[in-house]
Amino acid sequence: VNQQELLEKIKEAVMEGDDDLAVEAAGQALQSGIPALSILNDGLMAGADVVGKKFETGEYFLPQLMLTGRAIKAAMAVIEPDLKSGLAGAQAAEAGVVVLATVQTDIHDIGKNIVGSMLTASGFVVFDLGVDVPIKTIIAKAQEVKADIIGCSALLTTSMPFMRDLVDLLGAMGQRQAFKVMVGGASVTPEFSERIGADGTAPNAVQAVQLARRLVSQRRAEAGGVA
Ligand code: B12
């Protein structure tokens, strides 16, 4: 089988919600030399997109979404070590402190967890507050741990407005400059991020790490070059 077929096999395993097949196919794909990031983007997330669309049109139901989630998680366990080692090595000095959460009303956490684990692997200290987290709780934690970055995840379009509320609330508290805010999740676009006044977004976990690094250096430069 060629690499394209292996990616297709992963995608199908995710679509069928078959965790055994997802694990097997992800392993084969790694062995054939497909980069872990490509397995994530072109296999797992591509499959999730198809399932999402079928769910939207009423062809699939909640049980299928759940099985798909489980299949993605299972395959992630296989590719995660490679994803991590693909990141330019953890920096000796602390890369930065990130408070991460899925915002209130939303319980999707697979993507957030991947982002968190990639950040940790890259030397960031990550406080993951879990899912369905009120924005006030997120801000309070960021203040408590003196975070560099607040990272918010949301997959539901109905939960995305809470990201805007978080940015607005920081502003109202006179704390907007205290933290960089990065946002993400399947429906989050750069336009959305800009519109709500966040500092950036990334379409996947590897780019989220690059974004976080950029934001921390910006923040340190703004603080007067004190690293
Ligand atoms: C699996 C899944 C579920 C699972 C979630 C399991 C879990 N533990 O997370 C379950 C079954 C629980 C679920 C429930 C629901 N779901 Co759902 N689900 C999905 C599905 C198929 C895949 C999501 C996923 O895990 N993708 C894989 C990960 C790796 O990708 P990701 O999350 O996008 O994360 C990556 C990037 O976005 C980015 N990223 C993520 N977070 C962050 C954060 C930052 C700061 C940055 C920089 C980057 C970043 O990096 C990640 C890694 O590369 C999506 C479809 C889709 N295309 O996303 C629907 C989808 C998100 N679900 C949807 C819906 C409607 C629901 C339900 C409302 C269904 C219902 N009727 O009950 C409930 C909502 C419950 C709630 N209150 O939250 C809709 C949302 C539609 C919309 N426009 O809002 C979608 C889009 C499906 C669809 N097309 O209809 N779901």
Boltz pocket constraint, residues with backbone or C-beta under 6 A from the ligand:
constraints:
  - pocket:
      binder: B
      contacts: [[A, 40], [A, 44], [A, 45], [A, 48], [A, 49], [A, 50], [A, 51], [A, 52], [A, 53], [A, 55], [A, 56], [A, 62], [A, 65], [A, 66], [A, 68], [A, 69], [A, 72], [A, 105], [A, 106], [A, 107], [A, 108], [A, 109], [A, 110], [A, 111], [A, 112], [A, 114], [A, 115], [A, 150], [A, 151], [A, 152], [A, 153], [A, 154], [A, 155], [A, 156], [A, 157], [A, 158], [A, 182], [A, 183], [A, 184], [A, 185], [A, 186], [A, 187], [A, 200], [A, 201], [A, 202], [A, 203], [A, 204], [A, 205], [A, 206], [A, 208], [A, 211]]
      max_distance: 6.0
